[in-house]
Every structure is written in structure tokens, then in C-alpha cells.
Amino acid sequence: MDQRSLRANVDLMILDYLLALSVSGMISIINREKTHEEVNWLVEAAEMHRIESPLPWDLDIKLDIFRLVNLFRAWEPPKDRALDSFVPLSEIAIQFMNLCQSAPENVSWTRWFDLGARFMTHAILEESICLPDPLDKLRNWRGRNDLIDAHWEVSRTLFLQHIPPPHGAANPASREELDGLFPLSELETEFASFVEDFMDVLDPPLLLQLEKGQLQGLTREDTRRIRAHCTSTL
């Protein structure tokens, strides 16, 4: 392997490692186990480690997961904030739906559409007045085939049954009642769990495997021997 190829492979391994650590850290923020300040340096390191060449499929998916989680961990209800640089929850939800559609064999379809419908419900509660256009795009989201569309329609309908008009078919309810029915903490918990499981089905970063002392498919002793051999040849 020439020096350029070696450098490219090392860059890929470093990016893979940074993405895994950053996503894990941001999930800890969503779960209120860490603060933004504790994780921001990792996120910035991952953002700065840019690779111009095409990425392997699984690393490309991890990068999309990273971007999605980074948006969601920074999201807050719009309230009276300036909306010029605000990323609506409905747009985050569309990115979530598209991400799952890009890897349908790697996610639970039940959880995919359930979580998508939860996103839509909270977007209705938070953004239906101030940000109607992104919300309409989410409600009208369509997949690549009829099967995906059918699953999405079922999940949308189930959740909209609990939302008052004009978006749903339920009896009128106060905002407090709807917040009790759809607590934001539940969306956060479901999202964090989904992302963790998604990352688990993708190949773990090689550097993280080495850090834990065992390469995938090998015993700890085999891993130790490989590390010792690599060290001796440097």
C-alpha cells in the first residue's frame, strides 16, 4: 500500500471513530447525562475532519446519523425566537425519514414509522402556526415505493387520531392535555434509543474495537497479538 492510500485509510478510520464518539456524546446530551459543553469539542473535531473522496456506504450513513442527531440535540420549541436560522422539527423529521429510507434493511420499520409519526405530532404542536410549510412537507412525505407509503400512512393516521382539527380527528383539547398525551421527553427517549440501535447494527469503528481490546471476529488474545506485531514493525 502506497503512502497516499495509507493516509486515506487512516483518515477514514479517524472519521469513523470521531463520528461514533460524537453521536454517543450527543445522545448523552439528549438523555440529559452530559452537557453541550462536554461534547461540543468532539462534534467540532468530527466536523473539521473532512474527507473529499466518496465515503464507504456505512460511513456515509454514520455521517448522516451524526448530522441528524446534531440537529435534534440543538432543537428547542420555537416560541418567540427568531426563525431566520431556526431548523424546524418537521425538517429534522424529514431528514430522519430519508435516512431510514436509505437503509431500510438496517432499521425496524415499526419503530421507523412510529418515530416519524411522533416527530410529526410534535411538529404540529410546536410549528403549525409559525412554520406551516415545512410541516406540510412532512405530512405529505412519500417514500420510494407503495409499501413504504402504506406503512407511513398507517402510522400517521394512528397518531392523528389523537390530534384535534384541523390536522387530526380528535375532540378539541387544551395544549396542556396534548402535552400530557405526547410528552417531549418521550420523543427524546425514543429517538435516542433508535439511534443507539441503528449505530449498533453498523460496523463498529476499527479504532474503537482496538480501544476495547478486541477486533470484530477475533478473540482478545488474537487482537493483542496483532497489536503487538504492528507495534514491533513501526
N, C-alpha and C positions, 0 to 999 in steps of 0.2 A: 504494500500500500504506500503510495507516494505521500509526501508531506501535506499536499493540499487536501487529499481525500481524508487523511488522518485528522486534519484540522476541522473539516466539515463534520466528520463523525463525532468529534469531541464537542463541537458546538451544538449538535443535535442532542447529545446526552445531557449537556448542561441545561439546555432549554427544557427538556423533558423533566429534569429534576426540579428546576425553578417553578415550572407550571404546577407540578404536583404539590410542592410545599406551599405555593401561593393559594391554590384552591383550598387546600386543607386549612390554611390560616384564615381565609375569608369565610369558610364555613363556620369556623370557631367564632368569628365576629357575629354571624347571623344567629348562632346559638347562644350568643352573649357570654362566651367563655373567654374571649380576648377582645381588646380594643382595636380600633382602626390604627392607632399609633404603633401598636405592637406588630402589625402585619404590613403596614404601608411600604416599608423598606423592601420586603420580599416582592410585593406586587410591582414596585418600581424597577427592581432588578430584572424581573421577568419581562416587563415591557421594554426595557432597554436592550435586552439580549435578542436582537432582531436577526433573522436569517432570511436572505433574499431568495434562495433557491426553494423549489417546491418541497413541502414537508411530507413525510410519510403519512399515510391515512390516519393512523391512530394519534399521531402527534398533532395533526390538523384538527382532529376532533377535540383533543385536550385544550388546544388554543381557543376553540370556540366556547368550550365549557368555562375556561378562565375568563373570557370576555363577558359571558353571560353572568357569572357569579359576581364579577366585579361591578357590573351594573346594578344587580339586585342588592348587594350589600350596601350600596350607597343610596338606594332609593328611600325616600320618605314621602308621606302623603303631601300633595301639592299645597293644600290650604291657601295661604296668602302669598306664597313665594312667587318670585319672578319665573316665568315659564319659558324664557328665551333659550336657556341652556338645560332645561329640565327634560329628562328622559322618562316618558310616561310608562306606567306599569304595563299598559297594553302593548307598547313596543317591545318591552322586555319579554312579555309573554309570546309575542310573535317570534322573537329570536329563539325562545325556548321550544316552540312548536317546530320551527325549521330545523333546529339542532337535532331533536328526536327523529324527525323525518329523515335526516341524513344518516342515521344509524339505527334503523328500526329493529335490526336483529339484536341490538345490544341493550334495549330498554324494555321494560314491561309496558305493554300497550295500555293496560288498565290504569297504571299509575301515570303514564304519559298524558292520557286524555283527562283523567281526573284532575291532575295538577293544572293542566291547561285551562280547564273549566273553573278551577279555583282562582287562577290568575284573572280570568275574565270577570268573575263575580266581584273581586276586589277592585278591578279597574272600573266597573260600573259604579261601585260605591264611591270611589275617590275621584273619578275623572269624567263622569258622564256629562257634567255641565261645562267644565272648563276645557276639556280636551276630547270633544266628541269624535273627531276624525280618526285618531289612532284607535279609539275604541271600536269604531265601525269596521276598521280593517281587521281587528282581532275577531270580532263576531262573524265576519264574512270570510275568515281564513279557510282556505281549501288546500287539501293535500294533493299528492301526485296520482292518486287513484281513488276509485269509488269506495274501496274497503276502508281506507283511512278517513275519508269523508263521512262514512256511515258511523264509525266509532266516535268521531268528533261530534257529530250531530246528537248522538245518544247522550254523551256526557254534557254537552251544552244544555240540552233540554232538561236533564235531571237537575242541574243547578239553577236554571232559570225558573223552575217551578217554585222556587223559594224567594224569588225577587219580584217586588211589586211592578206594575206597569210604569213606564212604557216598555221596559226591557223584558219583564217577566210576566208571569201569570198569577202570582200570589196576591193575597189580600194586602191592602195598604199596611205598612209597618213603619215605625219610627227608626231613625238611624241607630239609636241605642239598641233596639231589638235586632236589627240586622247585624250590627257589630257583635252582638252576643251569639248570633247564629253562625257568623263567619268571622271568628277572631283572626286578626292578622298574624298572631303568634302561631296559629295552626298552619297557615300558608308557609311561614318561615320554616317551621319544623319539617313539613312535608318536602319542601324544596331542598333543604339541607340534606335530608335523608336520601332523596332521589339522586342528588349529585354525588354523594358519597358512594352509593351503589353503582352508579354509572362509571365512576373512576375505577372502582374495584374490578369491573369486568374488562377494562383496558389493561394492556401490558404495563406492569409497574416499571418505573424508570430504573435503568441499569445501575445508576449511582445510588439510588435508594436501596436496591437489593444488596449492593455491596456494603452499604452503611449498616444494614440489618444483619449482615454476615452470612447471607445465603442467596445465591443466584437461583432464579427460577429453573426448576427441573434438576437441580443438583443438591447434594447434601451440603451441610455446613462444612464438613471436612474437605469435600471437593472444592468448595468455594475458597476455603483457607489455603489450599494448595495452589490454586490459580493465582490468588493474590500474592502469595509468597513468590511464585515463579515470575509474575510481572514485576514485582519489586526488585528481584535479583537481576533482571535483564535491563533495568533502567540505567 
